[in-house]
Amino acid sequence: MTGLISCSSIPKGVKAVEPFNKELYLGKWYEIARIDFKYEKDLDNTTAEYSLNTNGTIKVDNKGYNTKKGKWKQAIGKAKFAGADTIAMLKVSFFGPFYAGYNVITLDAEYKYALVGGASFKYLWILSRETTIPDEIKKRYLKVATDAGYHTSDLIWVKHENLK
């Protein structure tokens, strides 16, 4: 049963980054693009901040500004590795015992830009340590995602404005 759960946390044919250094991945990331879904609907200025919990799991602190409601939204959860912590295949939970796949599928050597997919092709994010991403990285990540089977035409490009 555990094998089935682990296999289902990443789409067939997609590989998670290996080797992966969780300490280098920690910190703040800006969401550059995403395939939209109900928990991030109408959000701009979205960020994710990762830090270590005392029990070895990773604290996930997601924030975004809801442009329709005119207020900030925050979700705090936890992530843990689906297997070895040297493989960027994790499970994240914001709702108690329910976990969803979080898979880093492309990452630059300096851990400045990441392409992240969920358990299915319905979830995809492009992340950056800054509010923008160089065109050459954007093009490369879009090609990787398209070649893997993601519908990159469904991506929405997140605005980052100086909202306090």
Buried (B, 14 or more C-beta within 10 A) or exposed (E): EEEEEBEEBBBEEBEBBEEBEBEEBBEBBBBBBBBBEEEBEEBBBBBBBBEEEEEEBBBBBBBBBBBEEEEEBEBEBBBBBBEEBEBBBBBBBBEEEEBBBBBBBBBBEEBBBBBBBBBBBBBBBBBBBEBEBEEEBBEBBBEBBEEBEBEBEEBBEBEBEEEE
